[in-house]
Amino acid sequence: MIKNKVRILYEDEEIIVAVKPAGMDSQESRGMSLDMVNALKNHLASNKAKTPYIAPVHRLDRPVKGIMIYAKTKEAASALSAQIAKAGHMDKEYLVVVSGRFEGAGVLENYLRFDRKNNISLICGPKDAGAQSAKLEYEAVECIDGEAVGGKEHRKEWQLFEQELKKLKTEDCLKGEVTLVRIKLLTGRHHQIRLQLLAAGHPVIGDTKYNAEFAAYNKGYALCLCASALSFEHPLAKKKMSFTLMEE
């Protein structure tokens, strides 16, 4: 634990696997608030004479919480970056709560373009300027009445969003049915999960950027999106490593 914010799930000489809280930048930030890179550097600096090396090899949007891996050496960073570049070598699973009753499983495919000026992505046509293919697999896990603020069969998964759902209920922002959905990204596009679920008619609960129901909500982080599981090959030991928040 780092300052009661960042939980470390695993650490050795080459890597750190930690849980990024919502509201913290995953990469080094120029702002005054603490980011993941500097939080981990502070953790390591307690027993080192020089500034420790911490390199992010992937990222999570600031309002998204979940499992991340950081390299402690340049060699580990290079090996992990190579895994990300090869499809299927690093698996990331997400859980998300969406508006309405969403059923079944399948693949969502869209084309997105990034609006850098406004830091948003937009659904577009395949021939539009800047268009990039976006693809993900989804599986609807369980649908409940939002007023229940908790699940039935999948209690551990729902507990990942307990604080967010209670906060939204307290603010009278949570109404109707909501569905817990499991996501596996097949591409890595900016705001991909949030935008593709919106296009499918089931925007993410608490998303003030893309979900019109929460556009006026500005009372802290309550985005119901979590990087819930991560598996990869250890950069030096070459063994498969897997981590999930549901086993905590």
DRENSEMAR-50679 format. One line per 3 residues: their letters; for each residue x, y, z of N, C-alpha, C. Coordinates in nm, 4 decimals, padded with zeros to 6 digits. Layout:
<atoms>
a) X/Y/Z/X/Y/Z/X/Y/Z; ...
</atoms>
This chain:
<atoms>
mik) 00.0847/-00.1202/00.0000/00.0000/00.0000/00.0000/00.0879/00.1247/00.0000; 00.0545/00.2221/-00.0847/00.1285/00.3462/-00.0927/00.0351/00.4607/-00.0559; 00.0591/00.5229/00.0601/-00.0230/00.6359/00.1045/-00.1728/00.6049/00.0979
nkv) -00.2074/00.4805/00.1296/-00.3470/00.4376/00.1323/-00.4180/00.4527/-00.0018; -00.3441/00.4584/-00.1116/-00.4060/00.4774/-00.2416/-00.3725/00.3649/-00.3389; -00.2463/00.3278/-00.3481/-00.2028/00.2313/-00.4487/-00.1704/00.0980/-00.3838
ril) -00.2401/-00.0056/-00.4248/-00.2136/-00.1396/-00.3727/-00.1184/-00.2131/-00.4657; -00.0171/-00.2751/-00.4094/00.0769/-00.3552/-00.4877/00.0367/-00.5017/-00.4776; 00.0127/-00.5638/-00.5919/-00.0262/-00.7041/-00.5953/00.0935/-00.7967/-00.6061
yed) 00.2014/-00.7462/-00.6701/00.3208/-00.8296/-00.6898/00.4391/-00.7388/-00.7185; 00.5574/-00.7790/-00.6701/00.6790/-00.7035/-00.6991/00.7999/-00.7955/-00.6952; 00.8905/-00.7778/-00.7915/01.0213/-00.8426/-00.7876/01.1249/-00.7441/-00.8406
eei) 01.2396/-00.7905/-00.8817/01.3458/-00.7010/-00.9264/01.3166/-00.6376/-01.0622; 01.2225/-00.6924/-01.1356/01.1971/-00.6462/-01.2723/01.0657/-00.5711/-01.2909; 00.9634/-00.6072/-01.2142/00.8301/-00.5520/-01.2388/00.7559/-00.5216/-01.1088
iva) 00.6563/-00.4363/-01.1205/00.5586/-00.4129/-01.0147/00.4199/-00.4222/-01.0771; 00.3324/-00.5007/-01.0157/00.1915/-00.5069/-01.0561/00.1114/-00.4400/-00.9459; 00.0370/-00.3350/-00.9814/-00.0337/-00.2557/-00.8815/-00.1735/-00.2212/-00.9297
vkp) -00.2558/-00.1766/-00.8364/-00.3925/-00.1358/-00.8678/-00.3991/00.0168/-00.8703; -00.4276/00.0725/-00.9851/-00.4417/00.2175/-00.9972/-00.5799/00.2598/-00.9494; -00.5870/00.3540/-00.8571/-00.7191/00.4024/-00.8157/-00.7779/00.4988/-00.9181
agm) -00.9087/00.5110/-00.9205/-00.9747/00.6089/-01.0062/-00.9301/00.7488/-00.9650; -00.9052/00.8339/-01.0647/-00.8661/00.9706/-01.0367/-00.7177/00.9945/-01.0356; -00.6370/00.8895/-01.0516/-00.4918/00.9041/-01.0549/-00.4415/00.8769/-01.1963
dsq) -00.3498/00.9596/-01.2444/-00.2903/00.9381/-01.3764/-00.2040/00.8131/-01.3751; -00.2115/00.7349/-01.4820/-00.1325/00.6121/-01.4906/00.0107/00.6395/-01.5340; 00.0328/00.7520/-01.6009/00.1662/00.7918/-01.6440/00.2086/00.9169/-01.5689
esr) 00.3336/00.9553/-01.5856/00.3846/01.0716/-01.5141/00.3079/01.1967/-01.5551; 00.2665/01.2730/-01.4565/00.1830/01.3903/-01.4799/00.2588/01.5175/-01.4466; 00.2260/01.6257/-01.5186/00.2871/01.7549/-01.4903/00.2121/01.8306/-01.3815
gms) 00.0994/01.7776/-01.3408/00.0194/01.8444/-01.2393/00.0747/01.8250/-01.0993; 00.0030/01.8802/-01.0028/00.0456/01.8744/-00.8631/00.0031/01.7456/-00.7939; -00.0990/01.6769/-00.8476/-00.1490/01.5568/-00.7824/-00.0564/01.4379/-00.8093
ldm) -00.0562/01.3442/-00.7177/00.0297/01.2266/-00.7273/-00.0163/01.1358/-00.8398; 00.0785/01.0892/-00.9215/00.0481/00.9941/-01.0283/00.1092/00.8589/-00.9937; 00.0732/00.7565/-01.0728/00.1192/00.6200/-01.0444/00.2712/00.6076/-01.0517
vna) 00.3324/00.6678/-01.1528/00.4779/00.6554/-01.1692/00.5503/00.7101/-01.0475; 00.5119/00.8287/-01.0025/00.5796/00.8879/-00.8881/00.5421/00.8208/-00.7570; 00.4196/00.7685/-00.7482/00.3827/00.6921/-00.6289/00.4712/00.5685/-00.6145
lkn) 00.4955/00.5002/-00.7262/00.5802/00.3810/-00.7219/00.7272/00.4166/-00.7008; 00.7705/00.5291/-00.7569/00.9076/00.5754/-00.7323/00.9271/00.6079/-00.5843; 00.8278/00.6716/-00.5245/00.8363/00.7017/-00.3812/00.8457/00.5741/-00.2992
hla) 00.7705/00.4742/-00.3399/00.7721/00.3451/-00.2714/00.9107/00.2815/-00.2772; 00.9750/00.2876/-00.3936/01.1064/00.2255/-00.4107/01.2195/00.3100/-00.3534; 01.2013/00.4408/-00.3485/01.3097/00.5308/-00.3068/01.3471/00.5155/-00.1603
snk) 01.2611/00.4555/-00.0814/01.2874/00.4433/00.0616/01.4124/00.3617/00.0921; 01.4506/00.2721/00.0018/01.5697/00.1907/00.0279/01.6705/00.1967/-00.0868; 01.6691/00.3105/-00.1634/01.7649/00.3270/-00.2723/01.8253/00.4666/-00.2666
akt) 01.9529/00.4751/-00.3007/02.0237/00.6025/-00.2954/01.9869/00.6914/-00.4133; 01.9604/00.6332/-00.5284/01.9293/00.7124/-00.6470/01.7824/00.6959/-00.6858; 01.7370/00.7859/-00.7726/01.5980/00.7808/-00.8166/01.5699/00.6499/-00.8896
pyi) 01.4732/00.5722/-00.8451/01.4468/00.4422/-00.9075/01.3864/00.4575/-01.0467; 01.4019/00.3524/-01.1254/01.3476/00.3495/-01.2605/01.2091/00.2861/-01.2575; 01.1099/00.3577/-01.3066/00.9738/00.3051/-01.3204/00.9224/00.3457/-01.4579
apv) 00.8834/00.2469/-01.5381/00.8338/00.2764/-01.6729/00.6957/00.2156/-01.6926; 00.5975/00.2965/-01.7301/00.4660/00.2409/-01.7664/00.4745/00.1778/-01.9045; 00.4138/00.0613/-01.9218/00.4163/-00.0051/-02.0530/00.2768/-00.0086/-02.1165
hrl) 00.1769/00.0327/-02.0412/00.0424/00.0527/-02.0951/-00.0228/00.1597/-02.0092; -00.1459/00.1987/-02.0395/-00.2080/00.3067/-01.9658/-00.3553/00.2783/-01.9388; -00.4081/00.3491/-01.8407/-00.5511/00.3521/-01.8144/-00.5930/00.4986/-01.8061
drp) -00.7114/00.5290/-01.8576/-00.7629/00.6648/-01.8452/-00.7732/00.7023/-01.6977; -00.7609/00.8295/-01.6704/-00.7581/00.8761/-01.5320/-00.8773/00.8293/-01.4488; -01.0016/00.8352/-01.4975/-01.1143/00.7926/-01.4136/-01.1325/00.6408/-01.4036
vkg) -01.0485/00.5631/-01.4722/-01.0602/00.4173/-01.4714/-00.9643/00.3582/-01.3681; -01.0158/00.2696/-01.2856/-00.9314/00.2021/-01.1876/-00.8961/00.0626/-01.2378; -00.7922/00.0030/-01.1789/-00.7635/-00.1353/-01.2149/-00.6170/-00.1730/-01.2157
imi) -00.5918/-00.2953/-01.2594/-00.4592/-00.3566/-01.2534/-00.3695/-00.3031/-01.3638; -00.2461/-00.2670/-01.3251/-00.1461/-00.2220/-01.4214/-00.0116/-00.2854/-01.3880; 00.0735/-00.2969/-01.4902/00.2093/-00.3458/-01.4699/00.3072/-00.2356/-01.5064
yak) 00.4117/-00.2217/-01.4251/00.5186/-00.1249/-01.4479/00.6529/-00.1969/-01.4467; 00.7430/-00.1522/-01.5330/00.8767/-00.2114/-01.5401/00.9725/-00.1372/-01.4478; 01.0619/-00.2120/-01.3833/01.1623/-00.1530/-01.2950/01.2996/-00.1456/-01.3607
tke) 01.3114/-00.2040/-01.4813/01.4360/-00.1967/-01.5570/01.4033/-00.1677/-01.7029; 01.5002/-00.1151/-01.7756/01.4799/-00.0871/-01.9177/01.4599/-00.2152/-01.9967; 01.5271/-00.3215/-01.9556/01.5125/-00.4497/-02.0246/01.3706/-00.5046/-02.0091
aas) 01.3166/-00.4946/-01.8887/01.1802/-00.5408/-01.8646/01.0802/-00.4558/-01.9423; 01.1033/-00.3253/-01.9476/01.0138/-00.2365/-02.0214/01.0101/-00.2726/-02.1691; 01.1263/-00.3013/-02.2256/01.1346/-00.3373/-02.3673/01.0616/-00.4683/-02.3949
als) 01.0816/-00.5686/-02.3084/01.0188/-00.6989/-02.3276/00.8671/-00.6903/-02.3127; 00.8191/-00.6134/-02.2153/00.6751/-00.6005/-02.1945/00.6098/-00.5201/-02.3073; 00.6781/-00.4180/-02.3552/00.6247/-00.3398/-02.4678/00.6122/-00.4263/-02.5921
aqi) 00.7067/-00.5179/-02.6099/00.7010/-00.6097/-02.7239/00.5811/-00.7029/-02.7127; 00.5483/-00.7448/-02.5894/00.4301/-00.8294/-02.5700/00.3026/-00.7560/-02.6090; 00.2922/-00.6301/-02.5697/00.1731/-00.5515/-02.6004/00.1574/-00.5361/-02.7504
aka) 00.2698/-00.5231/-02.8192/00.2657/-00.5028/-02.9647/00.2200/-00.6275/-03.0399; 00.2283/-00.7436/-02.9744/00.1881/-00.8693/-03.0378/00.0527/-00.9135/-02.9823; -00.0441/-00.9230/-03.0672/-00.1794/-00.9607/-03.0255/-00.1796/-01.0941/-02.9523
ghm) -00.2464/-01.0992/-02.8383/-00.2613/-01.2234/-02.7647/-00.1515/-01.2532/-02.6646; -00.0471/-01.1674/-02.6592/00.0630/-01.1944/-02.5667/00.0415/-01.1308/-02.4299; -00.0414/-01.0276/-02.4228/-00.0797/-00.9692/-02.2946/-00.2308/-00.9528/-02.2966
dke) -00.2984/-01.0216/-02.2065/-00.4449/-01.0207/-02.2043/-00.4948/-00.9289/-02.0932; -00.5839/-00.8362/-02.1301/-00.6436/-00.7436/-02.0348/-00.7951/-00.7603/-02.0378; -00.8517/-00.7818/-01.9217/-00.9967/-00.7970/-01.9102/-01.0538/-00.6823/-01.8291
ylv) -01.1694/-00.6344/-01.8729/-01.2345/-00.5229/-01.8055/-01.3742/-00.5643/-01.7623; -01.4204/-00.5043/-01.6537/-01.5595/-00.5142/-01.6135/-01.6174/-00.3741/-01.6169; -01.7419/-00.3637/-01.6596/-01.8058/-00.2339/-01.6755/-01.9543/-00.2484/-01.6463
vvs) -02.0125/-00.1445/-01.5886/-02.1573/-00.1409/-01.5640/-02.2181/-00.0434/-01.6638; -02.3175/-00.0903/-01.7389/-02.3789/-00.0080/-01.8435/-02.5273/00.0134/-01.8164; -02.5816/00.1152/-01.8810/-02.7238/00.1464/-01.8686/-02.8085/00.0424/-01.9413
grf) -02.9221/00.0068/-01.8804/-03.0194/-00.0794/-01.9465/-02.9882/-00.2273/-01.9389; -03.0764/-00.3060/-01.9981/-03.0609/-00.4522/-02.0021/-02.9828/-00.4895/-02.1272; -02.8622/-00.5393/-02.1063/-02.7741/-00.5804/-02.2147/-02.7560/-00.7312/-02.2027
ega) -02.7815/-00.8050/-02.3097/-02.7811/-00.9508/-02.3011/-02.6888/-01.0129/-02.4049; -02.6480/-01.1371/-02.3748/-02.5723/-01.2154/-02.4713/-02.4232/-01.1857/-02.4715; -02.3582/-01.2341/-02.5749/-02.2144/-01.2168/-02.5919/-02.1851/-01.2025/-02.7404
gvl) -02.0728/-01.1391/-02.7708/-02.0397/-01.1214/-02.9116/-01.9238/-01.0273/-02.9309; -01.9167/-00.9684/-03.0476/-01.8086/-00.8772/-03.0840/-01.8691/-00.7454/-03.1316; -01.8137/-00.6358/-03.0836/-01.8517/-00.5039/-03.1331/-01.7408/-00.4521/-03.2231
eny) -01.7778/-00.4048/-03.3404/-01.6814/-00.3495/-03.4357/-01.7287/-00.2120/-03.4811; -01.6409/-00.1145/-03.4712/-01.6710/00.0220/-03.5148/-01.5447/00.0861/-03.5711; -01.5616/00.2016/-03.6303/-01.4477/00.2850/-03.6668/-01.4532/00.4110/-03.5816
lrf) -01.3394/00.4480/-03.5255/-01.3308/00.5643/-03.4386/-01.2261/00.6616/-03.4925; -01.2489/00.7874/-03.4656/-01.1443/00.8866/-03.4926/-01.1253/00.9712/-03.3676; -01.0016/01.0110/-03.3435/-00.9653/01.0832/-03.2224/-00.9651/01.2334/-03.2472
drk) -01.0399/01.3052/-03.1655/-01.0418/01.4509/-03.1688/-00.9458/01.4992/-03.0595; -00.8231/01.5279/-03.0999/-00.7196/01.5623/-03.0019/-00.7505/01.6921/-02.9272; -00.8090/01.7886/-02.9985/-00.8369/01.9188/-02.9388/-00.9314/01.9059/-02.8196
nni) -01.0323/01.8207/-02.8318/-01.1313/01.8042/-02.7252/-01.1117/01.6780/-02.6426; -01.0077/01.6001/-02.6737/-00.9758/01.4763/-02.6027/-01.0946/01.3809/-02.5956; -01.1600/01.3634/-02.7103/-01.2682/01.2661/-02.7207/-01.2490/01.1852/-02.8484
sli) -01.3145/01.0720/-02.8548/-01.3188/00.9942/-02.9781/-01.4617/00.9921/-03.0295; -01.4761/00.9715/-03.1589/-01.6068/00.9757/-03.2231/-01.6237/00.8557/-03.3145; -01.7450/00.8025/-03.3212/-01.7765/00.6998/-03.4195/-01.7723/00.7644/-03.5583
cgp) -01.7126/00.6943/-03.6532/-01.7024/00.7508/-03.7873/-01.7102/00.6385/-03.8911; -01.7037/00.6745/-04.0162/-01.7034/00.5771/-04.1239/-01.5627/00.5273/-04.1534; -01.5506/00.4117/-04.2172/-01.4185/00.3535/-04.2422/-01.3296/00.4379/-04.3322
kda) -01.3900/00.5249/-04.4131/-01.3109/00.6053/-04.5057/-01.2902/00.7484/-04.4570; -01.3403/00.7788/-04.3370/-01.3228/00.9131/-04.2830/-01.1771/00.9374/-04.2444; -01.1347/01.0624/-04.2503/-00.9982/01.0976/-04.2123/-00.9717/01.0583/-04.0669
gaq) -00.8615/00.9887/-04.0457/-00.8243/00.9474/-03.9109/-00.8970/00.8258/-03.8586; -00.9764/00.7607/-03.9407/-01.0537/00.6446/-03.8958/-00.9626/00.5288/-03.8573; -00.9928/00.4669/-03.7441/-00.9207/00.3483/-03.6976/-01.0215/00.2409/-03.6585
sak) -00.9921/00.1187/-03.6949/-01.0798/00.0074/-03.6602/-01.0743/-00.0194/-03.5098; -01.1909/-00.0375/-03.4478/-01.2005/-00.0681/-03.3052/-01.2824/-00.1959/-03.2894; -01.2298/-00.2891/-03.2112/-01.2947/-00.4189/-03.1982/-01.2786/-00.4705/-03.0558
ley) -01.3879/-00.5209/-02.9988/-01.3828/-00.5804/-02.8655/-01.4809/-00.6961/-02.8541; -01.4519/-00.7855/-02.7633/-01.5429/-00.8944/-02.7285/-01.6173/-00.8563/-02.6013; -01.7460/-00.8896/-02.5938/-01.8236/-00.8588/-02.4746/-01.9041/-00.9805/-02.4308
eav) -01.9322/-00.9851/-02.3028/-02.0197/-01.0881/-02.2456/-02.1010/-01.0236/-02.1347; -02.2320/-01.0211/-02.1511/-02.3191/-00.9692/-02.0463/-02.3205/-01.0680/-01.9300; -02.2852/-01.0197/-01.8113/-02.2707/-01.1075/-01.6948/-02.3996/-01.1157/-01.6145
eci) -02.4574/-00.9997/-01.5801/-02.5770/-00.9990/-01.4964/-02.6435/-00.8623/-01.5024; -02.7750/-00.8637/-01.5062/-02.8535/-00.7395/-01.5060/-02.9302/-00.7298/-01.3748; -02.9282/-00.6098/-01.3145/-03.0023/-00.5880/-01.1905/-03.0734/-00.4528/-01.1979
dge) -03.1629/-00.4310/-01.1047/-03.2239/-00.2999/-01.0859/-03.1195/-00.2119/-01.0185; -03.0900/-00.0962/-01.0770/-02.9879/-00.0088/-01.0217/-03.0086/00.0262/-00.8763; -03.1331/00.0284/-00.8308/-03.1609/00.0622/-00.6916/-03.1062/-00.0427/-00.5951
avg) -03.0804/-00.1621/-00.6454/-03.0328/-00.2692/-00.5576/-02.8891/-00.2453/-00.5125; -02.8090/-00.1768/-00.5951/-02.6682/-00.1488/-00.5660/-02.5960/-00.2738/-00.5198; -02.5974/-00.3740/-00.6002/-02.5260/-00.4962/-00.5678/-02.5821/-00.6095/-00.6487
gke) -02.5048/-00.7143/-00.6635/-02.5475/-00.8248/-00.7473/-02.6000/-00.9414/-00.6680; -02.6298/-01.0455/-00.7388/-02.6820/-01.1666/-00.6771/-02.5786/-01.2777/-00.6927; -02.5725/-01.3327/-00.8113/-02.4794/-01.4439/-00.8354/-02.3346/-01.3977/-00.8443
hrk) -02.3108/-01.2770/-00.8958/-02.1744/-01.2299/-00.9203/-02.1365/-01.1193/-00.8218; -02.1485/-01.1506/-00.6950/-02.1272/-01.0508/-00.5909/-01.9862/-00.9916/-00.5943; -01.8830/-01.0736/-00.6167/-01.7452/-01.0229/-00.6152/-01.7228/-00.9212/-00.7255
ewq) -01.7808/-00.9479/-00.8425/-01.7658/-00.8536/-00.9526/-01.8356/-00.7214/-00.9214; -01.9575/-00.7305/-00.8664/-02.0317/-00.6096/-00.8330/-01.9620/-00.5287/-00.7247; -01.8914/-00.5953/-00.6347/-01.8239/-00.5251/-00.5260/-01.7157/-00.4298/-00.5775
lfe) -01.6626/-00.4556/-00.6963/-01.5632/-00.3654/-00.7544/-01.6220/-00.2265/-00.7781; -01.7549/-00.2196/-00.7913/-01.8209/-00.0926/-00.8214/-01.9106/-00.0455/-00.7067; -01.8951/-00.1058/-00.5912/-01.9842/-00.0758/-00.4795/-01.9824/00.0723/-00.4417
qel) -01.8640/00.1309/-00.4313/-01.8536/00.2707/-00.3919/-01.9133/00.3625/-00.4986; -01.8845/00.3332/-00.6254/-01.9356/00.4166/-00.7338/-02.0880/00.4118/-00.7398; -02.1442/00.2910/-00.7302/-02.2895/00.2767/-00.7386/-02.3598/00.3409/-00.6200
kkl) -02.3030/00.3282/-00.5016/-02.3629/00.3905/-00.3837/-02.3568/00.5421/-00.3940; -02.2455/00.5920/-00.4470/-02.2316/00.7365/-00.4633/-02.3350/00.7910/-00.5601; -02.3530/00.7218/-00.6722/-02.4505/00.7660/-00.7718/-02.5929/00.7534/-00.7197
kte) -02.6190/00.6508/-00.6403/-02.7523/00.6352/-00.5818/-02.7797/00.7483/-00.4832; -02.6798/00.7834/-00.4027/-02.6960/00.8916/-00.3062/-02.7270/01.0233/-00.3757; -02.6655/01.0434/-00.4918/-02.6877/01.1662/-00.5678/-02.8123/01.1569/-00.6565
dcl) -02.8873/01.0479/-00.6412/-03.0099/01.0258/-00.7175/-02.9824/01.0192/-00.8683; -02.8665/00.9595/-00.9033/-02.8281/00.9473/-01.0451/-02.8480/00.8056/-01.0988; -02.8898/00.7137/-01.0140/-02.8955/00.5736/-01.0544/-03.0407/00.5275/-01.0587
kge) -03.0889/00.5032/-01.1788/-03.2282/00.4625/-01.1951/-03.2378/00.3544/-01.3014; -03.3360/00.2665/-01.2854/-03.3600/00.1637/-01.3862/-03.2610/00.0485/-01.3799; -03.2637/-00.0335/-01.4835/-03.1773/-00.1511/-01.4883/-03.0362/-00.1153/-01.5328
vtl) -02.9398/-00.1887/-01.4774/-02.8003/-00.1761/-01.5193/-02.7455/-00.3174/-01.5400; -02.6468/-00.3296/-01.6282/-02.5900/-00.4604/-01.6608/-02.4395/-00.4605/-01.6408; -02.3921/-00.5650/-01.5755/-02.2490/-00.5884/-01.5602/-02.1991/-00.6621/-01.6848
vri) -02.0961/-00.6078/-01.7493/-02.0466/-00.6628/-01.8756/-01.8966/-00.6887/-01.8653; -01.8542/-00.8034/-01.9155/-01.7118/-00.8373/-01.9227/-01.6603/-00.8039/-02.0621; -01.5451/-00.7371/-02.0689/-01.4898/-00.6903/-02.1956/-01.3480/-00.7410/-02.2152
kll) -01.3176/-00.7831/-02.3381/-01.1800/-00.8113/-02.3768/-01.1494/-00.7296/-02.5019; -01.0498/-00.6426/-02.4916/-01.0142/-00.5585/-02.6046/-00.9360/-00.6367/-02.7092; -00.9748/-00.6184/-02.8338/-00.9011/-00.6775/-02.9451/-00.8190/-00.5710/-03.0181
tgr) -00.8488/-00.4444/-02.9897/-00.7675/-00.3314/-03.0348/-00.7555/-00.2355/-02.9169; -00.6651/-00.1421/-02.9264/-00.6461/-00.0483/-02.8161/-00.6635/00.0945/-02.8615; -00.7874/00.1389/-02.8712/-00.8175/00.2738/-02.9166/-00.8569/00.3652/-02.7999
hhq) -00.8406/00.4929/-02.8204/-00.8727/00.5942/-02.7202/-01.0213/00.5880/-02.6832; -01.0482/00.5679/-02.5532/-01.1855/00.5628/-02.5007/-01.2717/00.4585/-02.5727; -01.2096/00.3517/-02.6173/-01.2779/00.2527/-02.7015/-01.3974/00.1885/-02.6337
irl) -01.3790/00.1393/-02.5115/-01.4873/00.0691/-02.4429/-01.6063/00.1610/-02.4231; -01.5806/00.2801/-02.3755/-01.6887/00.3741/-02.3452/-01.7667/00.4116/-02.4716; -01.6944/00.4329/-02.5804/-01.7601/00.4785/-02.7026/-01.8328/00.3649/-02.7744
qll) -01.7732/00.2454/-02.7770/-01.8388/00.1345/-02.8462/-01.9637/00.0873/-02.7731; -01.9620/00.0897/-02.6408/-02.0828/00.0541/-02.5664/-02.1908/00.1598/-02.5845; -02.1509/00.2854/-02.5940/-02.2463/00.3906/-02.6246/-02.3116/00.3659/-02.7601
aag) -02.2303/00.3310/-02.8597/-02.2823/00.3047/-02.9941/-02.3761/00.1850/-02.9957; -02.3553/00.0912/-02.9022/-02.4413/-00.0272/-02.8924/-02.5700/00.0021/-02.8149; -02.5835/00.1243/-02.7669/-02.7054/00.1627/-02.6953/-02.6996/00.1421/-02.5462
hpv) -02.5788/00.1155/-02.4922/-02.5641/00.0892/-02.3492/-02.4437/00.1647/-02.2940; -02.4576/00.2965/-02.2765/-02.3446/00.3764/-02.2275/-02.3049/00.3394/-02.0848; -02.1812/00.3698/-02.0503/-02.1256/00.3326/-01.9203/-02.1860/00.4198/-01.8097
igd) -02.2234/00.3558/-01.7013/-02.2777/00.4254/-01.5858/-02.1696/00.5180/-01.5269; -02.2080/00.6417/-01.5013/-02.1169/00.7373/-01.4401/-02.0231/00.8069/-01.5361; -02.0372/00.7808/-01.6662/-01.9473/00.8392/-01.7661/-01.9955/00.9796/-01.8032
tky) -01.9282/01.0815/-01.7516/-01.9697/01.2200/-01.7761/-01.9279/01.2703/-01.9141; -01.8464/01.1947/-01.9831/-01.7984/01.2375/-02.1145/-01.8876/01.1886/-02.2282; -01.9382/01.0651/-02.2193/-02.0129/01.0074/-02.3303/-02.1570/00.9690/-02.2969
nae) -02.1887/00.9544/-02.1690/-02.3241/00.9157/-02.1284/-02.4031/01.0414/-02.0920; -02.5009/01.0756/-02.1748/-02.5762/01.2001/-02.1561/-02.6452/01.2070/-02.0199; -02.6801/01.0920/-01.9623/-02.7483/01.0911/-01.8323/-02.6599/01.1471/-01.7214
faa) -02.5290/01.1421/-01.7413/-02.4365/01.1862/-01.6369/-02.3556/01.3086/-01.6786; -02.3937/01.3717/-01.7893/-02.3171/01.4838/-01.8427/-02.3030/01.5971/-01.7412; -02.4053/01.6178/-01.6578/-02.4018/01.7269/-01.5608/-02.3457/01.6829/-01.4259
ynk) -02.3092/01.5558/-01.4145/-02.2592/01.5038/-01.2871/-02.1110/01.5372/-01.2738; -02.0748/01.6112/-01.1703/-01.9364/01.6565/-01.1555/-01.8958/01.6507/-01.0088; -01.9158/01.5336/-00.9496/-01.8879/01.5203/-00.8067/-01.7922/01.4049/-00.7804
gya) -01.6766/01.4113/-00.8414/-01.5761/01.3080/-00.8198/-01.5877/01.1946/-00.9186; -01.5046/01.0928/-00.9016/-01.4974/00.9823/-00.9962/-01.5956/00.8724/-00.9600; -01.6892/00.8476/-01.0494/-01.7865/00.7410/-01.0295/-01.8054/00.6635/-01.1596
lcl) -01.7030/00.6604/-01.2421/-01.7085/00.5864/-01.3680/-01.7012/00.4369/-01.3380; -01.8017/00.3621/-01.3802/-01.8087/00.2191/-01.3492/-01.7376/00.1365/-01.4561; -01.6066/00.1541/-01.4618/-01.5215/00.0816/-01.5557/-01.3926/00.0452/-01.4843
cas) -01.3550/-00.0828/-01.4906/-01.2416/-00.1318/-01.4126/-01.1602/-00.2323/-01.4934; -01.0284/-00.2164/-01.4926/-00.9375/-00.3166/-01.5503/-00.9221/-00.4275/-01.4472; -00.9997/-00.5319/-01.4611/-01.0185/-00.6294/-01.3530/-00.9225/-00.7471/-01.3557
als) -00.8592/-00.7738/-01.4697/-00.7686/-00.8890/-01.4779/-00.6591/-00.8603/-01.5798; -00.5418/-00.9167/-01.5537/-00.4264/-00.8959/-01.6426/-00.3406/-01.0207/-01.6408; -00.3004/-01.0665/-01.7592/-00.2078/-01.1790/-01.7682/-00.1019/-01.1475/-01.8726
feh) 00.0197/-01.1938/-01.8462/00.1329/-01.1641/-01.9329/00.2447/-01.2635/-01.9037; 00.3478/-01.2588/-01.9852/00.4668/-01.3409/-01.9636/00.5708/-01.2575/-01.8912; 00.6257/-01.3122/-01.7835/00.7285/-01.2384/-01.7097/00.8440/-01.2071/-01.8041
pla) 00.8911/-01.0811/-01.8067/00.9894/-01.0415/-01.9067/01.1224/-01.1152/-01.9003; 01.1596/-01.1661/-01.7832/01.2847/-01.2405/-01.7731/01.2618/-01.3892/-01.7472; 01.1766/-01.4202/-01.6503/01.1528/-01.5604/-01.6155/01.0750/-01.6339/-01.7238
kkk) 01.0035/-01.5598/-01.8096/00.9263/-01.6160/-01.9213/00.8117/-01.7064/-01.8755; 00.7690/-01.6919/-01.7506/00.6563/-01.7703/-01.7019/00.5287/-01.6870/-01.7119; 00.4164/-01.7561/-01.7290/00.2874/-01.6889/-01.7393/00.2437/-01.6408/-01.6019
msf) 00.2017/-01.5146/-01.5937/00.1557/-01.4576/-01.4689/00.0162/-01.3989/-01.4895; -00.0713/-01.4226/-01.3929/-00.2090/-01.3748/-01.4044/-00.2531/-01.3122/-01.2732; -00.3275/-01.2022/-01.2843/-00.3765/-01.1318/-01.1664/-00.5211/-01.0912/-01.1904
tlm) -00.6022/-01.1019/-01.0870/-00.7416/-01.0612/-01.0971/-00.7867/-00.9986/-00.9668; -00.8709/-00.8995/-00.9740/-00.9227/-00.8340/-00.8551/-01.0304/-00.9164/-00.7872; -01.0863/-01.0130/-00.8577/-01.1959/-01.0933/-00.8001/-01.1469/-01.1942/-00.6974
ee) -01.0167/-01.2159/-00.6884/-00.9640/-01.3141/-00.5936/-00.9143/-01.2497/-00.4663; -00.9248/-01.1180/-00.4577/-00.8746/-01.0495/-00.3388/-00.9661/-01.0735/-00.2190
</atoms>
